[in-house]
Amino acid sequence: MLGVSLAPDQVAFANERAEAAGVADKVKFQLIDYRDVSGQFDRISSIGMIEHLGKGHYGEYFSKCFDLLADDGVMLTHTIGRAGPPGPTDAWARKYIFPGHYLPALSEMVTPAEQTGWEVADAEVLRYHYAYTLAEWYRRTTLHQAEITAMFDARFFRMWQFYLAGTEQGFRFANLVNYQLQTVKQRSALPMTRSYIEAEALRLSGLEQAPEWHLDRGPAV
């Protein structure tokens, strides 16, 4: 398995975790632009990356990944996006948190994917899920206020708190969602139904059945 990133600290951390877990001989992480990756892969997962490409580069992105994927392979693109039509991304977050980022509408991803030769095999919309993640990040951030302020400054801490709280509300009450776009070259690459996803998730989690979800408090486990 190969993981690529342009963040040196992220690559170093991932390699450290792989070494600690005893799987460094099976996985590797490299500081490299995805456009410079070579070889062929049976699975490609793109997590939280397309937000930072700019919509003018989506065609290039899907084309490069198409070339990297085996004919019977599967690709998953996971991203924060907007429900509804294309529109502007929050100016404050673009300036202070993720400079230059853009949150795509589903149509802005599907169109260049189809034009590149992909077939969309599945599209999942996670509407409220990330709100729970952001709420937990806010809680942990607040618990470590002194440490974070010492590492950066009080202004950074307040801005980060504001970002986490505001974005949580964007997932709960506005138009922010997570998209998971599954694309293939051959439709026969996947089973007919999604049941294989739940079966594998349960196997990996060690649960006998999936947890029940409640909108007001998340999973009941």
C-alpha positions in Angstrom: 0.0 0.0 0.0 1.2 3.5 -0.8 0.1 6.7 0.7 1.1 10.1 -0.7 0.9 13.6 0.7 2.5 17.0 0.3 2.6 17.5 4.1 6.0 16.5 5.5 4.8 16.2 9.1 1.8 14.0 8.0 4.1 11.7 6.0 6.6 11.4 9.0 3.7 10.7 11.4 2.2 8.1 9.2 5.5 6.2 8.7 6.0 6.3 12.5 2.6 4.8 13.1 3.2 2.1 10.5 6.5 1.3 12.2 4.9 1.2 15.7 2.1 -1.1 14.4 4.6 -3.5 12.8 3.3 -3.0 9.2 6.1 -0.8 7.8 7.0 -3.7 5.4 3.5 -3.6 4.0 2.7 0.1 3.8 4.7 3.2 2.9 4.1 6.9 2.8 5.9 9.3 0.5 6.2 13.0 0.2 5.1 13.3 -3.5 2.6 15.0 -5.7 -0.1 12.6 -6.8 0.6 13.6 -10.4 4.1 12.1 -10.1 3.0 8.7 -8.9 3.6 5.8 -11.2 2.6 2.2 -11.4 -0.8 0.6 -11.2 -3.2 0.0 -8.3 -6.2 -2.1 -7.7 -7.7 0.4 -5.2 -7.4 4.2 -4.9 -8.7 6.2 -1.9 -8.6 10.0 -2.1 -9.4 11.4 1.3 -9.9 15.2 1.9 -7.7 16.1 -1.1 -10.0 17.3 -3.9 -11.0 20.3 -1.8 -7.5 21.7 -2.2 -7.1 21.1 -6.0 -9.3 23.9 -7.3 -12.2 23.0 -9.6 -10.2 23.8 -12.7 -8.0 20.7 -12.0 -10.7 18.1 -11.5 -10.3 16.8 -15.0 -6.6 16.4 -14.5 -7.2 14.7 -11.2 -9.7 12.1 -12.5 -7.6 11.5 -15.6 -4.4 10.8 -13.6 -6.2 8.4 -11.3 -7.9 6.7 -14.2 -4.4 5.9 -15.6 -3.2 4.6 -12.2 -6.1 2.3 -11.6 -6.2 -1.3 -12.9 -9.0 -2.1 -15.3 -11.0 -4.0 -12.6 -10.1 -1.6 -9.8 -12.2 0.7 -7.7 -11.6 4.3 -6.7 -13.2 6.3 -3.8 -13.1 10.1 -3.6 -14.1 11.4 -0.2 -14.5 15.1 0.2 -16.4 17.8 2.1 -18.8 19.4 -0.4 -21.9 21.5 -0.7 -25.4 20.2 -1.1 -27.1 21.9 -4.1 -25.5 23.8 -7.0 -22.0 25.2 -7.2 -21.3 28.4 -5.3 -18.7 30.3 -3.4 -16.7 28.8 -0.5 -16.7 30.6 2.9 -14.3 33.6 2.5 -13.1 33.5 6.1 -12.1 29.9 6.1 -10.4 30.3 2.7 -8.3 33.2 4.2 -7.5 31.9 7.6 -7.9 28.1 7.8 -7.5 26.5 4.4 -6.1 29.1 1.9 -7.5 28.7 -1.5 -9.7 25.7 -0.8 -13.0 25.1 -2.6 -15.8 22.8 -1.6 -17.3 21.1 -4.7 -20.9 20.4 -5.6 -21.6 16.8 -6.6 -22.2 17.9 -10.2 -18.7 19.5 -10.3 -17.1 16.1 -9.6 -19.4 13.8 -11.5 -19.1 15.7 -14.8 -15.3 15.6 -15.2 -15.2 12.1 -13.9 -17.6 11.0 -16.6 -15.8 13.0 -19.3 -12.5 11.2 -18.3 -14.0 7.8 -18.9 -15.1 6.8 -15.4 -18.4 5.2 -14.6 -20.0 6.3 -11.3 -20.7 3.1 -9.3 -22.0 4.7 -6.1 -22.5 8.1 -4.5 -23.0 8.4 -0.8 -24.0 11.6 1.0 -23.0 11.8 4.7 -25.2 14.7 5.9 -24.7 15.0 9.7 -21.8 12.6 10.4 -19.0 15.2 10.3 -20.8 17.4 12.7 -20.1 14.8 15.4 -16.4 14.8 14.4 -16.2 18.6 14.6 -17.9 18.6 18.0 -15.4 16.2 19.4 -12.5 18.2 17.9 -13.9 21.3 19.6 -14.2 19.5 22.9 -10.6 18.2 22.7 -9.3 21.6 21.5 -10.9 23.3 24.5 -9.4 20.8 26.9 -5.9 21.6 25.6 -6.3 25.4 25.4 -3.1 26.1 27.4 -1.0 23.8 25.3 -2.3 25.0 22.0 -1.9 28.7 23.0 1.7 28.0 24.0 2.5 26.3 20.7 0.9 29.1 18.7 -0.9 32.0 20.3 -4.3 33.1 21.8 -5.5 34.5 18.5 -4.8 31.2 16.7 -6.7 29.3 19.4 -9.8 31.5 19.2 -9.8 31.3 15.4 -9.5 27.5 15.5 -12.4 27.3 18.0 -14.5 29.6 15.8 -13.8 27.4 12.7 -14.7 24.2 14.5 -17.9 25.6 16.0 -19.0 27.3 12.8 -18.3 24.4 10.6 -20.2 22.0 12.9 -23.2 24.2 12.5 -22.7 24.2 8.7 -23.1 20.4 8.7 -26.1 20.5 11.1 -28.1 23.4 9.7 -26.6 24.7 6.4 -25.4 23.0 3.2 -22.2 21.3 4.2 -22.0 17.5 3.6 -19.5 14.8 3.0 -19.5 13.1 -0.4 -18.1 9.6 -1.1 -18.0 9.1 -4.9 -17.1 5.6 -6.0 -15.9 5.3 -9.6 -14.9 2.3 -11.7 -13.7 1.5 -15.2 -15.8 -1.7 -15.4 -19.2 -2.0 -13.6 -18.5 -5.7 -12.9 -15.7 -4.6 -10.5 -18.3 -4.3 -7.6 -21.1 -6.5 -6.2 -24.7 -5.5 -7.1 -25.6 -4.2 -3.7 -23.9 -2.3 -0.8 -24.2 -5.3 1.6 -20.5 -6.1 1.1 -19.6 -2.7 2.7 -21.5 -3.4 6.0 -20.2 -7.0 6.1 -16.6 -5.8 5.9 -17.2 -3.0 8.4 -18.6 -5.4 10.9 -15.7 -7.8 10.4 -13.1 -5.1 10.9 -14.9 -3.6 14.0 -15.6 -6.9 15.6 -19.3 -6.0 16.0 -22.1 -8.5 15.4 -24.4 -5.8 14.0 -24.1 -2.2 13.0 -24.8 0.4 15.8 -28.1 2.3 15.8 -27.7 6.0 15.0 -29.6 8.8 16.6 -29.6 12.2 15.1 -29.3 14.0 18.4 -26.4 12.0 19.9 -24.7 9.9 17.2 -24.2 6.1 17.4 -25.7 4.1 20.2 -23.1 1.5 21.1 
